[in-house]
């Protein structure tokens, strides 16, 4: 019976590991979905942008000022490490669409991983329950 106890203990540890991994993946999935929503809103916002449109411009944290867009031919985007680059609106839209596709692919990959982990966890729980019942019956 020692082998069954050890196997049961290992399965319970693996189940707990899978639960923690699932929590991490679900959190990552939620973050990616927020990012995807933000990109979609940005793409939608660009399509309605016109010269002389009044917008709120972020000035500092939680501070905005009203401004007018005078040139919709170019935008400035952050490329990382506080480095910015001027791009055409066409390039910006293409970048946002590519970012959206990449985030969507990552969401799909994580969703598949979550499903695989859930299936593995369910199987382990079923096996652990059978082992426990078998162990309990052997003690009687």
The first five atom37 places (N, CA, C, CB, O) and aatype in JSON, in Angstrom:
{
  "aatype": [20, 20, 20, 20, 20, 20, 20, 20, 20, 20, 20, 20, 20, 20, 20, 20, 20, 20, 20, 20, 20, 20, 20, 20, 20, 20, 20, 20, 20, 20, 20, 20, 20, 20, 20, 20, 20, 20, 20, 20, 20, 20, 20, 20, 20, 20, 20, 20, 20, 20, 20, 20, 20, 20, 20, 20, 20, 20, 20, 20, 20, 20, 20, 20, 20, 20, 20, 20, 20, 20, 20, 20, 20, 20, 20, 20, 20, 20, 20, 20, 20, 20, 20, 20, 20, 20, 20, 20, 20, 20, 20, 20, 20, 20, 20, 20, 20, 20, 20, 20, 20, 20, 20, 20, 20, 20, 20, 20, 20, 20, 20, 20, 20, 20, 20, 20, 20, 20, 20, 20, 20, 20, 20, 20, 20, 20, 20, 20, 20, 20, 20, 20, 20, 20, 20, 20, 20, 20, 20, 20],
  "atom_mask": [
    [1, 1, 1, 1, 1],
    [1, 1, 1, 1, 1],
    [1, 1, 1, 1, 1],
    [1, 1, 1, 1, 1],
    [1, 1, 1, 1, 1],
    [1, 1, 1, 1, 1],
    [1, 1, 1, 1, 1],
    [1, 1, 1, 1, 1],
    [1, 1, 1, 1, 1],
    [1, 1, 1, 1, 1],
    [1, 1, 1, 1, 1],
    [1, 1, 1, 1, 1],
    [1, 1, 1, 1, 1],
    [1, 1, 1, 1, 1],
    [1, 1, 1, 1, 1],
    [1, 1, 1, 1, 1],
    [1, 1, 1, 1, 1],
    [1, 1, 1, 1, 1],
    [1, 1, 1, 1, 1],
    [1, 1, 1, 1, 1],
    [1, 1, 1, 1, 1],
    [1, 1, 1, 1, 1],
    [1, 1, 1, 1, 1],
    [1, 1, 1, 1, 1],
    [1, 1, 1, 1, 1],
    [1, 1, 1, 1, 1],
    [1, 1, 1, 1, 1],
    [1, 1, 1, 1, 1],
    [1, 1, 1, 1, 1],
    [1, 1, 1, 1, 1],
    [1, 1, 1, 1, 1],
    [1, 1, 1, 1, 1],
    [1, 1, 1, 1, 1],
    [1, 1, 1, 1, 1],
    [1, 1, 1, 1, 1],
    [1, 1, 1, 1, 1],
    [1, 1, 1, 1, 1],
    [1, 1, 1, 1, 1],
    [1, 1, 1, 1, 1],
    [1, 1, 1, 1, 1],
    [1, 1, 1, 1, 1],
    [1, 1, 1, 1, 1],
    [1, 1, 1, 1, 1],
    [1, 1, 1, 1, 1],
    [1, 1, 1, 1, 1],
    [1, 1, 1, 1, 1],
    [1, 1, 1, 1, 1],
    [1, 1, 1, 1, 1],
    [1, 1, 1, 1, 1],
    [1, 1, 1, 1, 1],
    [1, 1, 1, 1, 1],
    [1, 1, 1, 1, 1],
    [1, 1, 1, 1, 1],
    [1, 1, 1, 1, 1],
    [1, 1, 1, 1, 1],
    [1, 1, 1, 1, 1],
    [1, 1, 1, 1, 1],
    [1, 1, 1, 1, 1],
    [1, 1, 1, 1, 1],
    [1, 1, 1, 1, 1],
    [1, 1, 1, 1, 1],
    [1, 1, 1, 1, 1],
    [1, 1, 1, 1, 1],
    [1, 1, 1, 1, 1],
    [1, 1, 1, 1, 1],
    [1, 1, 1, 1, 1],
    [1, 1, 1, 1, 1],
    [1, 1, 1, 1, 1],
    [1, 1, 1, 1, 1],
    [1, 1, 1, 1, 1],
    [1, 1, 1, 1, 1],
    [1, 1, 1, 1, 1],
    [1, 1, 1, 1, 1],
    [1, 1, 1, 1, 1],
    [1, 1, 1, 1, 1],
    [1, 1, 1, 1, 1],
    [1, 1, 1, 1, 1],
    [1, 1, 1, 1, 1],
    [1, 1, 1, 1, 1],
    [1, 1, 1, 1, 1],
    [1, 1, 1, 1, 1],
    [1, 1, 1, 1, 1],
    [1, 1, 1, 1, 1],
    [1, 1, 1, 1, 1],
    [1, 1, 1, 1, 1],
    [1, 1, 1, 1, 1],
    [1, 1, 1, 1, 1],
    [1, 1, 1, 1, 1],
    [1, 1, 1, 1, 1],
    [1, 1, 1, 1, 1],
    [1, 1, 1, 1, 1],
    [1, 1, 1, 1, 1],
    [1, 1, 1, 1, 1],
    [1, 1, 1, 1, 1],
    [1, 1, 1, 1, 1],
    [1, 1, 1, 1, 1],
    [1, 1, 1, 1, 1],
    [1, 1, 1, 1, 1],
    [1, 1, 1, 1, 1],
    [1, 1, 1, 1, 1],
    [1, 1, 1, 1, 1],
    [1, 1, 1, 1, 1],
    [1, 1, 1, 1, 1],
    [1, 1, 1, 1, 1],
    [1, 1, 1, 1, 1],
    [1, 1, 1, 1, 1],
    [1, 1, 1, 1, 1],
    [1, 1, 1, 1, 1],
    [1, 1, 1, 1, 1],
    [1, 1, 1, 1, 1],
    [1, 1, 1, 1, 1],
    [1, 1, 1, 1, 1],
    [1, 1, 1, 1, 1],
    [1, 1, 1, 1, 1],
    [1, 1, 1, 1, 1],
    [1, 1, 1, 1, 1],
    [1, 1, 1, 1, 1],
    [1, 1, 1, 1, 1],
    [1, 1, 1, 1, 1],
    [1, 1, 1, 1, 1],
    [1, 1, 1, 1, 1],
    [1, 1, 1, 1, 1],
    [1, 1, 1, 1, 1],
    [1, 1, 1, 1, 1],
    [1, 1, 1, 1, 1],
    [1, 1, 1, 1, 1],
    [1, 1, 1, 1, 1],
    [1, 1, 1, 1, 1],
    [1, 1, 1, 1, 1],
    [1, 1, 1, 1, 1],
    [1, 1, 1, 1, 1],
    [1, 1, 1, 1, 1],
    [1, 1, 1, 1, 1],
    [1, 1, 1, 1, 1],
    [1, 1, 1, 1, 1],
    [1, 1, 1, 1, 1],
    [1, 1, 1, 1, 1],
    [1, 1, 1, 1, 1],
    [1, 1, 1, 1, 1],
    [1, 1, 1, 1, 1]
  ],
  "atom_positions": [
    [[0.8, -1.21, 0.0], [0.0, 0.0, 0.0], [0.85, 1.27, 0.0], [-0.91, 0.0, 1.19], [0.34, 2.34, -0.36]],
    [[2.1, 1.19, 0.38], [2.96, 2.37, 0.41], [3.05, 3.04, -0.96], [4.35, 1.99, 0.9], [3.08, 4.27, -1.07]],
    [[3.1, 2.21, -2.01], [3.21, 2.75, -3.37], [1.96, 3.57, -3.7], [3.41, 1.61, -4.4], [2.07, 4.64, -4.3]],
    [[0.79, 3.08, -3.33], [-0.45, 3.81, -3.6], [-0.48, 5.13, -2.83], [-1.67, 2.95, -3.22], [-0.93, 6.15, -3.36]],
    [[0.0, 5.12, -1.59], [0.04, 6.37, -0.81], [0.97, 7.38, -1.47], [0.51, 6.08, 0.64], [0.65, 8.57, -1.56]],
    [[2.11, 6.9, -1.92], [3.06, 7.8, -2.58], [2.48, 8.33, -3.89], [4.41, 7.09, -2.84], [2.61, 9.51, -4.2]],
    [[1.86, 7.44, -4.65], [1.24, 7.85, -5.91], [0.13, 8.87, -5.66], [0.68, 6.63, -6.67], [0.03, 9.86, -6.39]],
    [[-0.68, 8.63, -4.66], [-1.75, 9.55, -4.3], [-1.18, 10.91, -3.9], [-2.61, 8.97, -3.16], [-1.67, 11.95, -4.34]],
    [[-0.16, 10.89, -3.08], [0.48, 12.14, -2.65], [1.04, 12.9, -3.85], [1.61, 11.84, -1.64], [0.87, 14.12, -3.94]],
    [[1.69, 12.2, -4.77], [2.23, 12.85, -5.97], [1.13, 13.43, -6.83], [3.05, 11.86, -6.78], [1.27, 14.53, -7.37]],
    [[0.02, 12.7, -6.96], [-1.08, 13.21, -7.76], [-1.7, 14.45, -7.12], [-2.13, 12.13, -7.94], [-2.04, 15.4, -7.82]],
    [[-1.83, 14.45, -5.81], [-2.39, 15.61, -5.13], [-1.48, 16.83, -5.29], [-2.6, 15.3, -3.64], [-1.96, 17.96, -5.45]],
    [[-0.17, 16.61, -5.24], [0.77, 17.71, -5.46], [0.66, 18.23, -6.89], [2.21, 17.27, -5.15], [0.72, 19.43, -7.12]],
    [[0.51, 17.32, -7.83], [0.39, 17.75, -9.23], [-0.92, 18.49, -9.46], [0.48, 16.53, -10.18], [-0.96, 19.46, -10.23]],
    [[-1.99, 18.05, -8.81], [-3.28, 18.75, -8.92], [-3.14, 20.18, -8.39], [-4.38, 17.99, -8.14], [-3.63, 21.12, -9.01]],
    [[-2.47, 20.33, -7.27], [-2.27, 21.67, -6.7], [-1.42, 22.53, -7.63], [-1.62, 21.58, -5.32], [-1.67, 23.72, -7.78]],
    [[-0.4, 21.93, -8.24], [0.45, 22.65, -9.19], [-0.4, 23.11, -10.39], [1.62, 21.75, -9.67], [-0.27, 24.25, -10.84]],
    [[-1.23, 22.22, -10.88], [-2.09, 22.57, -12.03], [-3.04, 23.7, -11.66], [-2.89, 21.33, -12.52], [-3.28, 24.59, -12.47]],
    [[-3.59, 23.67, -10.45], [-4.48, 24.76, -10.01], [-3.76, 26.1, -10.03], [-5.02, 24.47, -8.6], [-4.31, 27.11, -10.49]],
    [[-2.53, 26.12, -9.52], [-1.76, 27.37, -9.52], [-1.45, 27.83, -10.94], [-0.45, 27.2, -8.73], [-1.55, 29.01, -11.26]],
    [[-1.08, 26.88, -11.8], [-0.81, 27.22, -13.19], [-2.07, 27.77, -13.87], [-0.29, 25.99, -13.95], [-2.0, 28.74, -14.62]],
    [[-3.21, 27.15, -13.6], [-4.46, 27.63, -14.19], [-4.75, 29.06, -13.75], [-5.62, 26.72, -13.79], [-5.17, 29.88, -14.56]],
    [[-4.53, 29.36, -12.48], [-4.74, 30.73, -11.99], [-3.85, 31.71, -12.75], [-4.45, 30.81, -10.48], [-4.3, 32.79, -13.13]],
    [[-2.58, 31.33, -12.96], [-1.65, 32.2, -13.69], [-2.09, 32.4, -15.14], [-0.24, 31.62, -13.65], [-2.06, 33.52, -15.65]],
    [[-2.49, 31.31, -15.79], [-2.92, 31.41, -17.18], [-4.22, 32.2, -17.31], [-3.1, 30.02, -17.78], [-4.37, 32.99, -18.25]],
    [[-5.14, 32.02, -16.4], [-6.4, 32.77, -16.45], [-6.11, 34.26, -16.25], [-7.4, 32.27, -15.36], [-6.72, 35.1, -16.92]],
    [[-5.2, 34.59, -15.35], [-4.82, 35.98, -15.15], [-4.19, 36.56, -16.42], [-3.84, 36.1, -13.95], [-4.52, 37.68, -16.82]],
    [[-3.3, 35.81, -17.04], [-2.67, 36.26, -18.29], [-3.72, 36.43, -19.39], [-1.58, 35.27, -18.74], [-3.67, 37.38, -20.17]],
    [[-4.67, 35.5, -19.44], [-5.73, 35.57, -20.44], [-6.57, 36.83, -20.24], [-6.63, 34.32, -20.36], [-6.91, 37.51, -21.21]],
    [[-6.91, 37.13, -19.0], [-7.69, 38.34, -18.71], [-6.93, 39.6, -19.13], [-8.03, 38.41, -17.21], [-7.52, 40.52, -19.69]],
    [[-5.64, 39.64, -18.85], [-4.82, 40.8, -19.25], [-4.78, 40.95, -20.76], [-3.39, 40.66, -18.7], [-4.89, 42.05, -21.29]],
    [[-4.62, 39.84, -21.45], [-4.58, 39.89, -22.92], [-5.92, 40.33, -23.5], [-4.19, 38.53, -23.48], [-5.96, 41.04, -24.5]],
    [[-7.01, 39.91, -22.88], [-8.32, 40.33, -23.36], [-8.53, 41.83, -23.18], [-9.43, 39.56, -22.64], [-9.15, 42.48, -24.02]],
    [[-8.01, 42.38, -22.08], [-8.08, 43.83, -21.87], [-7.24, 44.54, -22.95], [-7.58, 44.22, -20.44], [-7.67, 45.53, -23.53]],
    [[-6.06, 44.01, -23.21], [-5.2, 44.58, -24.24], [-5.88, 44.53, -25.61], [-3.85, 43.84, -24.29], [-5.84, 45.49, -26.37]],
    [[-6.5, 43.4, -25.9], [-7.22, 43.24, -27.17], [-8.35, 44.27, -27.29], [-7.79, 41.81, -27.29], [-8.54, 44.87, -28.35]],
    [[-9.09, 44.46, -26.21], [-10.16, 45.46, -26.21], [-9.6, 46.87, -26.44], [-10.94, 45.42, -24.88], [-10.19, 47.65, -27.19]],
    [[-8.49, 47.19, -25.8], [-7.87, 48.51, -25.98], [-7.42, 48.72, -27.42], [-6.67, 48.67, -25.04], [-7.59, 49.81, -27.97]],
    [[-6.85, 47.69, -28.03], [-6.41, 47.81, -29.42], [-7.62, 48.0, -30.33], [-5.6, 46.56, -29.86], [-7.6, 48.83, -31.24]],
    [[-8.68, 47.23, -30.08], [-9.89, 47.35, -30.91], [-10.48, 48.76, -30.81], [-10.95, 46.3, -30.48], [-10.9, 49.33, -31.81]],
    [[-10.5, 49.32, -29.59], [-11.0, 50.68, -29.42], [-10.12, 51.69, -30.15], [-11.08, 51.04, -27.93], [-10.62, 52.65, -30.74]],
    [[-8.81, 51.47, -30.12], [-7.89, 52.38, -30.81], [-8.13, 52.33, -32.32], [-6.42, 52.03, -30.49], [-8.14, 53.37, -32.98]],
    [[-8.31, 51.14, -32.86], [-8.57, 51.01, -34.29], [-9.89, 51.69, -34.65], [-8.6, 49.52, -34.72], [-9.98, 52.42, -35.63]],
    [[-10.92, 51.45, -33.84], [-12.22, 52.1, -34.07], [-12.09, 53.62, -33.99], [-13.26, 51.6, -33.06], [-12.68, 54.34, -34.8]],
    [[-11.34, 54.1, -33.02], [-11.16, 55.54, -32.85], [-10.44, 56.17, -34.02], [-10.4, 55.82, -31.58], [-10.76, 57.29, -34.41]],
    [[-9.48, 55.45, -34.58], [-8.74, 55.99, -35.73], [-9.64, 56.15, -36.94], [-7.56, 55.08, -36.08], [-9.49, 57.11, -37.7]],
    [[-10.57, 55.23, -37.11], [-11.41, 55.3, -38.31], [-12.34, 56.51, -38.28], [-12.24, 54.02, -38.45], [-12.76, 56.99, -39.33]],
    [[-12.66, 57.01, -37.1], [-13.53, 58.17, -36.99], [-12.8, 59.49, -36.81], [-14.47, 57.99, -35.86], [-13.42, 60.54, -36.65]],
    [[-11.48, 59.44, -36.84], [-10.67, 60.64, -36.6], [-10.65, 61.55, -37.82], [-9.25, 60.25, -36.21], [-10.43, 61.09, -38.94]],
    [[-10.87, 62.83, -37.61], [-10.86, 63.83, -38.69], [-10.05, 65.04, -38.25], [-12.32, 64.25, -39.08], [-9.87, 65.29, -37.06]],
    [[-9.57, 65.79, -39.23], [-8.88, 67.04, -38.91], [-9.83, 67.97, -38.17], [-8.34, 67.72, -40.2], [-11.03, 67.97, -38.4]],
    [[-9.25, 68.75, -37.27], [-9.99, 69.7, -36.45], [-10.98, 69.03, -35.5], [-10.73, 70.68, -37.33], [-11.94, 69.65, -35.04]],
    [[-10.75, 67.74, -35.2], [-11.57, 67.05, -34.2], [-11.11, 67.51, -32.82], [-11.46, 65.49, -34.35], [-9.92, 67.67, -32.57]],
    [[-12.06, 67.7, -31.93], [-11.72, 68.06, -30.56], [-11.53, 66.76, -29.78], [-12.82, 68.96, -29.9], [-12.36, 65.85, -29.84]],
    [[-10.42, 66.68, -29.06], [-10.09, 65.49, -28.27], [-9.58, 65.91, -26.9], [-9.03, 64.61, -28.99], [-9.22, 67.07, -26.68]],
    [[-9.56, 64.96, -25.99], [-8.91, 65.17, -24.7], [-7.5, 64.63, -24.8], [-9.71, 64.49, -23.54], [-7.29, 63.48, -25.19]],
    [[-6.54, 65.45, -24.44], [-5.14, 65.09, -24.53], [-4.62, 64.83, -23.12], [-4.31, 66.2, -25.24], [-4.74, 65.69, -22.25]],
    [[-4.04, 63.65, -22.88], [-3.49, 63.39, -21.54], [-2.3, 64.32, -21.29], [-3.06, 61.91, -21.39], [-1.38, 64.41, -22.1]],
    [[-2.35, 65.0, -20.16], [-1.29, 65.94, -19.8], [-0.41, 65.35, -18.71], [-1.88, 67.28, -19.36], [0.82, 65.42, -18.78]],
    [[-1.04, 64.78, -17.72], [-0.36, 64.1, -16.62], [-1.34, 63.05, -16.11], [0.08, 65.11, -15.46], [-2.46, 62.95, -16.6]],
    [[-0.92, 62.29, -15.13], [-1.81, 61.24, -14.63], [-3.13, 61.86, -14.17], [-1.14, 60.47, -13.46], [-3.16, 62.74, -13.31]],
    [[-4.21, 61.38, -14.76], [-5.57, 61.82, -14.45], [-5.82, 63.3, -14.76], [-5.86, 61.57, -12.99], [-6.76, 63.9, -14.22]],
    [[-5.0, 63.89, -15.63], [-5.2, 65.28, -16.06], [-5.25, 65.31, -17.58], [-4.07, 66.23, -15.5], [-4.33, 64.83, -18.25]],
    [[-6.33, 65.88, -18.11], [-6.5, 65.98, -19.54], [-6.81, 67.42, -19.91], [-7.63, 65.04, -20.04], [-7.4, 68.16, -19.12]],
    [[-6.4, 67.82, -21.1], [-6.75, 69.15, -21.62], [-7.42, 68.96, -22.97], [-5.47, 70.08, -21.75], [-7.15, 67.99, -23.69]],
    [[-8.32, 69.89, -23.31], [-8.96, 69.81, -24.61], [-7.96, 70.27, -25.68], [-10.25, 70.68, -24.65], [-7.19, 71.21, -25.47]],
    [[-8.01, 69.59, -26.8], [-7.14, 69.97, -27.9], [-7.81, 69.67, -29.22], [-5.8, 69.23, -27.81], [-8.82, 68.97, -29.28]],
    [[-7.25, 70.22, -30.27], [-7.76, 69.97, -31.62], [-6.68, 69.28, -32.43], [-8.2, 71.3, -32.31], [-5.5, 69.6, -32.33]],
    [[-7.11, 68.31, -33.22], [-6.19, 67.61, -34.1], [-6.13, 68.38, -35.41], [-6.63, 66.11, -34.33], [-7.13, 68.54, -36.11]],
    [[-4.93, 68.85, -35.73], [-4.8, 69.63, -36.96], [-4.22, 68.78, -38.1], [-3.91, 70.85, -36.72], [-4.43, 69.1, -39.26]],
    [[-3.49, 67.72, -37.78], [-2.85, 66.9, -38.81], [-3.12, 65.43, -38.52], [-1.31, 67.19, -38.88], [-2.64, 64.89, -37.52]],
    [[-3.87, 64.8, -39.39], [-4.15, 63.37, -39.18], [-3.32, 62.5, -40.12], [-5.64, 63.08, -39.37], [-3.65, 61.33, -40.33]],
    [[-2.28, 63.05, -40.68], [-1.46, 62.26, -41.59], [-0.4, 61.44, -40.84], [-0.78, 63.17, -42.61], [0.1, 60.45, -41.36]],
    [[-0.06, 61.87, -39.61], [0.99, 61.18, -38.86], [0.6, 61.08, -37.38], [2.35, 61.91, -39.0], [-0.21, 61.85, -36.87]],
    [[1.21, 60.1, -36.73], [1.02, 59.92, -35.29], [2.37, 59.56, -34.69], [-0.05, 58.82, -34.97], [3.27, 59.12, -35.39]],
    [[2.49, 59.76, -33.4], [3.72, 59.39, -32.69], [3.36, 58.22, -31.79], [4.31, 60.61, -31.86], [2.42, 58.28, -31.01]],
    [[4.14, 57.14, -31.92], [3.87, 55.93, -31.12], [5.1, 55.57, -30.3], [3.47, 54.74, -32.04], [6.23, 55.83, -30.69]],
    [[4.85, 54.97, -29.15], [5.94, 54.46, -28.32], [6.38, 53.11, -28.86], [5.51, 54.35, -26.83], [5.56, 52.24, -29.13]],
    [[7.69, 52.95, -29.01], [8.23, 51.67, -29.49], [8.96, 50.91, -28.39], [9.17, 51.91, -30.68], [9.53, 49.85, -28.64]],
    [[8.95, 51.45, -27.18], [9.58, 50.8, -26.03], [10.71, 51.63, -25.47], [10.1, 49.45, -26.42], [11.32, 52.43, -26.17]],
    [[10.99, 51.43, -24.2], [12.09, 52.12, -23.5], [12.02, 53.63, -23.66], [13.43, 51.61, -24.0], [13.05, 54.28, -23.84]],
    [[10.82, 54.2, -23.59], [10.6, 55.63, -23.74], [11.15, 56.18, -25.06], [11.23, 56.37, -22.59], [11.6, 57.33, -25.12]],
    [[11.1, 55.37, -26.1], [11.51, 55.79, -27.43], [10.24, 55.9, -28.27], [12.55, 54.8, -28.07], [9.4, 55.0, -28.25]],
    [[10.12, 57.0, -29.0], [8.92, 57.26, -29.78], [9.29, 57.43, -31.24], [8.18, 58.49, -29.27], [10.42, 57.79, -31.58]],
    [[8.32, 57.17, -32.09], [8.57, 57.19, -33.53], [7.35, 57.79, -34.22], [8.88, 55.77, -34.07], [6.21, 57.52, -33.84]],
    [[7.6, 58.59, -35.23], [6.53, 59.17, -36.03], [6.19, 58.2, -37.16], [6.94, 60.57, -36.59], [7.07, 57.73, -37.88]],
    [[4.89, 57.9, -37.3], [4.44, 56.99, -38.35], [3.2, 57.58, -39.02], [4.13, 55.58, -37.77], [2.5, 58.41, -38.45]],
    [[2.96, 57.13, -40.24], [1.74, 57.56, -40.92], [0.55, 56.85, -40.26], [1.8, 57.25, -42.45], [0.72, 55.82, -39.6]],
    [[-0.64, 57.4, -40.46], [-1.83, 56.76, -39.89], [-2.05, 55.39, -40.52], [-3.07, 57.65, -40.1], [-2.57, 54.48, -39.87]],
    [[-1.65, 55.25, -41.79], [-1.77, 53.94, -42.44], [-0.86, 52.93, -41.73], [-1.4, 54.04, -43.94], [-1.29, 51.81, -41.45]],
    [[0.38, 53.33, -41.44], [1.31, 52.45, -40.72], [0.79, 52.15, -39.32], [2.71, 53.1, -40.63], [0.9, 51.02, -38.84]],
    [[0.22, 53.16, -38.68], [-0.32, 52.98, -37.34], [-1.46, 51.97, -37.35], [-0.8, 54.32, -36.76], [-1.52, 51.08, -36.51]],
    [[-2.36, 52.12, -38.31], [-3.49, 51.19, -38.4], [-3.0, 49.77, -38.66], [-4.46, 51.64, -39.51], [-3.5, 48.81, -38.06]],
    [[-2.01, 49.63, -39.55], [-1.44, 48.31, -39.84], [-0.79, 47.72, -38.59], [-0.4, 48.4, -40.99], [-0.93, 46.53, -38.31]],
    [[-0.07, 48.57, -37.85], [0.57, 48.1, -36.62], [-0.47, 47.62, -35.62], [1.44, 49.21, -35.99], [-0.33, 46.56, -35.02]],
    [[-1.52, 48.41, -35.44], [-2.58, 48.03, -34.5], [-3.27, 46.74, -34.93], [-3.61, 49.16, -34.38], [-3.58, 45.89, -34.1]],
    [[-3.51, 46.59, -36.23], [-4.13, 45.37, -36.72], [-3.22, 44.16, -36.51], [-4.49, 45.51, -38.2], [-3.69, 43.08, -36.14]],
    [[-1.91, 44.34, -36.73], [-0.96, 43.25, -36.47], [-0.89, 42.93, -34.98], [0.44, 43.63, -36.99], [-0.84, 41.76, -34.6]],
    [[-0.88, 43.97, -34.15], [-0.89, 43.75, -32.7], [-2.14, 42.99, -32.27], [-0.8, 45.1, -31.95], [-2.07, 42.09, -31.43]],
    [[-3.28, 43.35, -32.86], [-4.54, 42.68, -32.54], [-4.46, 41.2, -32.9], [-5.72, 43.36, -33.27], [-4.88, 40.34, -32.13]],
    [[-3.92, 40.9, -34.09], [-3.77, 39.5, -34.51], [-2.84, 38.75, -33.58], [-3.24, 39.42, -35.95], [-3.12, 37.61, -33.21]],
    [[-1.74, 39.38, -33.19], [-0.77, 38.72, -32.31], [-1.4, 38.43, -30.94], [0.49, 39.6, -32.15], [-1.23, 37.34, -30.39]],
    [[-2.11, 39.42, -30.4], [-2.77, 39.22, -29.11], [-3.84, 38.13, -29.23], [-3.4, 40.54, -28.6], [-3.99, 37.31, -28.32]],
    [[-4.58, 38.13, -30.33], [-5.6, 37.1, -30.55], [-4.97, 35.71, -30.6], [-6.38, 37.37, -31.85], [-5.5, 34.76, -30.02]],
    [[-3.83, 35.59, -31.29], [-3.12, 34.31, -31.35], [-2.67, 33.88, -29.96], [-1.91, 34.41, -32.28], [-2.78, 32.7, -29.6]],
    [[-2.16, 34.84, -29.17], [-1.73, 34.51, -27.81], [-2.92, 34.09, -26.94], [-1.02, 35.72, -27.17], [-2.81, 33.17, -26.13]],
    [[-4.06, 34.75, -27.13], [-5.26, 34.38, -26.38], [-5.66, 32.95, -26.73], [-6.43, 35.36, -26.69], [-5.99, 32.15, -25.85]],
    [[-5.64, 32.62, -28.03], [-5.99, 31.27, -28.44], [-5.04, 30.23, -27.87], [-6.01, 31.17, -29.96], [-5.47, 29.17, -27.42]],
    [[-3.74, 30.54, -27.89], [-2.74, 29.61, -27.35], [-2.96, 29.39, -25.86], [-1.33, 30.15, -27.6], [-2.93, 28.25, -25.38]],
    [[-3.19, 30.47, -25.13], [-3.41, 30.35, -23.68], [-4.72, 29.61, -23.4], [-3.43, 31.74, -23.01], [-4.78, 28.8, -22.48]],
    [[-5.76, 29.89, -24.19], [-7.03, 29.19, -23.99], [-6.86, 27.69, -24.21], [-8.11, 29.74, -24.96], [-7.43, 26.88, -23.47]],
    [[-6.07, 27.31, -25.21], [-5.81, 25.88, -25.45], [-5.01, 25.28, -24.29], [-5.04, 25.69, -26.77], [-5.28, 24.15, -23.86]],
    [[-4.04, 26.03, -23.78], [-3.25, 25.55, -22.65], [-4.13, 25.37, -21.42], [-2.1, 26.52, -22.34], [-4.0, 24.39, -20.7]],
    [[-5.03, 26.33, -21.19], [-5.96, 26.23, -20.06], [-6.82, 24.98, -20.2], [-6.85, 27.49, -19.95], [-7.02, 24.25, -19.24]],
    [[-7.33, 24.75, -21.4], [-8.18, 23.58, -21.62], [-7.39, 22.29, -21.36], [-8.74, 23.58, -23.05], [-7.91, 21.37, -20.73]],
    [[-6.16, 22.23, -21.85], [-5.32, 21.06, -21.63], [-5.06, 20.84, -20.14], [-3.98, 21.2, -22.39], [-5.15, 19.72, -19.65]],
    [[-4.75, 21.92, -19.44], [-4.5, 21.81, -17.99], [-5.76, 21.37, -17.25], [-4.01, 23.14, -17.43], [-5.69, 20.55, -16.33]],
    [[-6.91, 21.92, -17.65], [-8.16, 21.52, -17.0], [-8.44, 20.05, -17.22], [-9.34, 22.37, -17.52], [-8.85, 19.34, -16.29]],
    [[-8.23, 19.57, -18.43], [-8.44, 18.15, -18.72], [-7.49, 17.29, -17.92], [-8.27, 17.88, -20.23], [-7.89, 16.27, -17.35]],
    [[-6.23, 17.7, -17.86], [-5.24, 16.94, -17.08], [-5.61, 16.95, -15.6], [-3.81, 17.54, -17.27], [-5.51, 15.92, -14.93]],
    [[-6.03, 18.1, -15.09], [-6.42, 18.2, -13.68], [-7.63, 17.33, -13.37], [-6.72, 19.63, -13.32], [-7.67, 16.67, -12.33]],
    [[-8.61, 17.33, -14.26], [-9.8, 16.5, -14.06], [-9.43, 15.02, -14.02], [-10.83, 16.75, -15.18], [-9.9, 14.28, -13.16]],
    [[-8.58, 14.6, -14.96], [-8.15, 13.2, -14.99], [-7.38, 12.85, -13.72], [-7.27, 12.92, -16.23], [-7.6, 11.79, -13.14]],
    [[-6.5, 13.74, -13.28], [-5.74, 13.48, -12.06], [-6.66, 13.38, -10.84], [-4.69, 14.57, -11.84], [-6.47, 12.52, -9.98]],
    [[-7.66, 14.28, -10.78], [-8.59, 14.23, -9.65], [-9.38, 12.92, -9.65], [-9.56, 15.42, -9.7], [-9.6, 12.33, -8.6]],
    [[-9.8, 12.48, -10.83], [-10.52, 11.2, -10.91], [-9.62, 10.06, -10.47], [-11.02, 10.96, -12.34], [-10.05, 9.2, -9.7]],
    [[-8.38, 10.04, -10.96], [-7.42, 8.99, -10.57], [-7.15, 9.04, -9.07], [-6.11, 9.14, -11.35], [-7.09, 8.0, -8.4]],
    [[-6.97, 10.24, -8.55], [-6.69, 10.4, -7.12], [-7.88, 9.92, -6.28], [-6.37, 11.86, -6.79], [-7.69, 9.27, -5.25]],
    [[-9.09, 10.23, -6.72], [-10.28, 9.76, -6.01], [-10.35, 8.24, -6.01], [-11.54, 10.34, -6.63], [-10.68, 7.63, -4.99]],
    [[-10.05, 7.62, -7.16], [-10.05, 6.15, -7.22], [-8.99, 5.56, -6.3], [-9.82, 5.66, -8.67], [-9.24, 4.6, -5.58]],
    [[-7.8, 6.14, -6.33], [-6.73, 5.66, -5.45], [-7.11, 5.8, -3.98], [-5.42, 6.42, -5.72], [-6.87, 4.9, -3.18]],
    [[-7.7, 6.94, -3.64], [-8.09, 7.17, -2.26], [-9.15, 6.17, -1.81], [-8.6, 8.61, -2.08], [-9.09, 5.61, -0.72]],
    [[-10.14, 5.96, -2.69], [-11.18, 4.98, -2.35], [-10.59, 3.59, -2.19], [-12.29, 4.97, -3.42], [-10.95, 2.85, -1.27]],
    [[-9.69, 3.24, -3.09], [-9.02, 1.92, -3.01], [-8.22, 1.83, -1.73], [-8.09, 1.69, -4.24], [-8.22, 0.79, -1.06]],
    [[-7.53, 2.89, -1.38], [-6.73, 2.93, -0.15], [-7.63, 2.8, 1.08], [-5.89, 4.23, -0.07], [-7.32, 2.05, 2.0]],
    [[-8.72, 3.53, 1.09], [-9.67, 3.48, 2.21], [-10.25, 2.08, 2.36], [-10.81, 4.51, 2.02], [-10.39, 1.58, 3.48]],
    [[-10.6, 1.45, 1.24], [-11.15, 0.09, 1.29], [-10.15, -0.91, 1.8], [-11.64, -0.33, -0.08], [-10.53, -1.87, 2.47]],
    [[-8.88, -0.71, 1.49], [-7.84, -1.65, 1.95], [-7.6, -1.53, 3.46], [-6.53, -1.4, 1.2], [-7.1, -2.46, 4.08]],
    [[-7.96, -0.38, 4.04], [-7.77, -0.18, 5.48], [-8.88, -0.85, 6.28], [-7.71, 1.3, 5.81], [-8.72, -1.07, 7.48]],
    [[-9.97, -1.17, 5.64], [-11.13, -1.74, 6.36], [-10.92, -3.22, 6.65], [-12.42, -1.55, 5.56], [-11.79, -3.86, 7.24]]
  ]
}
